[in-house]
């Protein structure tokens, strides 16, 4: 453990946020954007330097810390404002600052016409600050600061164009849904904290990750409850069943926001939390089982919804929910390193896809409906080519990034460190097929065929400026090569990524997962081949149906009287269900029961107004106010007090 | 100088009263002069309390700067002021808010300004005296003195239903005080003195304790207010002028929780333990009920008023968690609530001055034309909903953590779970209100072209925002001051002593917090 300065990685973006936020419209738009980008450059370079330093240490000693100050200290409770860098947070900060920087640059172009550019970059920088606090925080409350902070920025950015009620609603929905998750996270913190407190030694900060890990054996009795409560928080932030409902709505925000926050970084915070708290999760097989089950259910259900959406960003949103499901599954089967691997590769190709979609929307004069797109491949060649790479990467075709990470998840599911779960593999395998299919559908509807847009819009279609296409190209390259650092040994790779993370998870609990080096290599190769075949087949089918057989698509839509299609288009009516089962009853409880019946009816009506005292006193009190002698009373009052004081001071 | 430093508590207490007299006496018709006089007095009071702040030695946690003079009955009744960490932070809250409140009246009030200012200054004397009194009669005098100026502030400068609200306020608080007076007299005859320290040594039977606790707790519960005694509060807030609401929410409500902590709990420890479940349940109901009712309000001020019921529920829960941590969280939350809710009332006042309405339906889209106002409102809102990094989080976190780990309070964990829902509900109603007022399109024509914050408004709001951040990031500012004092005040409860692991590495008894399902190591038994 080495004490070093990590704080500036975190604080520099905060500085940018402060400057842009305080100056707001007084700062030229262009300058505001450049300032925002500059802070990210600094933060990224500092991150690289810190990670290089970390990598230079022997594997078991890879930990840098930076204690800034004491935050909360009361009795045995001691929480520092502190940061730590270990291999896990190293991956995260590189993704956050790296992808974050690209998206900042992209925003220079995307938001160049927006009056609120300074505000936008202030929020964006604030988000990076919060996200870095989340992944670098040395203890659970620090992580929680970042956790709530990113939630706040998400709220601010979703409702960035707050003129529309719809956007404001979406932002509020995101914040509140996340708060429901935070309810669980808070309780988990209390449970873990009160359990550990009696066992702490001298100088140990209660919620420090190192300390908690060290005392993990004391948590056995409460592991299931604590892990599940934490997982409630995860379902909020990482958009899993039952709290995923906010993420699709979050697409109301500007597209760079969707790419950065609602695809690449913030939504993976839940996965990070599980990886960070893996020592707790592995103590409870029950909780792990539930995590894996929720993850796979989310993967499949979200993938089916994505099939039917017509808004290009909504497809990507459900795709994100679905991909997050894979990461959660990985954690649920104990393959935390693999989960983080997928976090990273997903950050590349999903950010790419969102930014590509943004480029399309930009070119199409803010149109998001794929039904009136089509034929863009010639007019937007860079966007088209890079998005195609993203599509192949997410579909999981060898040797692109998505292949290695997703395949690792599926392989671990089939024959994981905690024993195999073939049904998990099968569902994941099928969902992978769905993924390839809906992505191809998106590509065809957007880029192939004839344009279905109005003449006016068609005239204006143009490729985006370099500030926007350059990030696309870089992300496309990363989407190709990004997975190569984690090629499993069965395929002749070094599984470098897994080895890098191994010290974080191999904490003496035999079942925590280290690297992809077990099992039969031929089995792994067989499964990998099956995955690639599935991906290619589904891509092909998607292409075939949507270019050659539109009548088949129409038939599918009308199948069984259109019922399945309607259910999918309406997202299984989950929002409506929550409205009926939770929101409306709560509103009724608040308005009718609490306010009208209890507050006004019972308490005020009977207890207060009904009492005779009121009637008696009202008259005389009223006179006090109405006979114009208030000054007189004030005098009496003041003189009385003064006399009393003088008496005490001089005569007492 | 020694005349000041030797009697600093008296100076802090009575300086505002002197200011009030001067204003009444010589500048009754000079609003501007009266304003500046009041301002100077309030700033001087702030300066004095800063002397106190830096002069106070928190380590022993004892009463300091004591002023003790026999009053009458052979000194069995004394003029006895003293300051410990808890009093210190609350006096500080009062004196910090003072100048801001006075400044906020500058444009808001036109009618009888000098009279208003003198009322406010008298109120400040009464509030500070209440925090510092260590003689029960003296305390009672200050306690009652608070009611009178507040009554006039609501009744004269209030809104349309001001008479109803003022009378309701008066009757509620007086009704509680009567019971407390009876209890005070009982103890007086028992102890033969009004000295708080003597009372703490009283041997009281269990049933005596229960009755006395009930009488004290009733008076304090009304002031807090604890559900279901809260209905005077929304009316008082809605009708009171902005400055009145700010002082009411900022300081006056803390009198109830302060009274519980200073008197009801340490004087009657067995009754406290016995009553804790009831108090905690009422607190939890208040948290949820207040939040739900706040959600359905259409008047912004009423919404904030009900949110106070919810937030003070947290304070009461912390106090009756019977843990030092929960109680510390409670004290911290008193300050945090004073800043955030006081701030919200100021902000609501600002918009009321411009539009003369507080109905949410009349607003919408204000953030377009008033970005600075909207931003500060947002920050204050976030402080209120307990976003980490701002003041609201620390209090809530410590209260809930303390309550969760309480071994003395039955069903502590269940209560914590229920109370934690308040965190979700808080976000629901606050963001709902924020959206209704600030987001969306500018639909109402009258809202077009409203001026953003004026310089004066900036000056009022910026200190509050600074403190919201400061307490959120560096809560040690307050916690270090109150910790030893809290230990002393809670000592009669004989909670298990914990020691700081930092100081004693090999601790045997650390522990207010032994969870039930972990095999206790033999030191975990509950000590009453």
Interface residues (C-beta under 8 A of the other chain):
Chain A: X21 X24 X25 X69 X70 X71 X72 X73 X74 X75 X76 X77 X78 X81 X141 X144 X145 X148 X149 X152 X155 X159 X162 X163 X164 X165 X168 X169 X172 X175 X176 X179 X180 X182 X183 X186 X187 X189 X190 X191 X193 X194 X195 X197 X198 X200 X201 X202 X203 X204 X218 X221 X222 X586 X587 X589 X590 X591 X594 X595 X598 X599 X602 X603 X604 X607 X608 X613 X614 X617 X618 X621 X622 X624 X625 X630 X631 X633 X634 X635 X637 X638 X639 X641 X642 X644 X645 X648 X649 X652
Chain B: X10 X14 X17 X20 X21 X24 X28 X69 X70 X71 X79 X115 X118 X119 X122 X125 X141 X145 X148 X149 X152 X155 X156 X163 X166 X167 X168 X170 X171 X175 X228 X231 X289 X292 X293 X295 X296 X324 X325 X328 X365 X367 X368 X371 X375 X382 X387 X388 X389 X394 X397 X398 X400 X401 X404 X405 X416 X417 X420 X421 X423 X424 X427 X428 X431 X432 X435 X438 X439 X440 X441 X473 X474 X475 X476 X479 X480 X483 X498 X499 X500 X501 X502 X504 X505 X506 X507 X510 X511 X512 X513 X514 X515 X517 X518 X521 X524
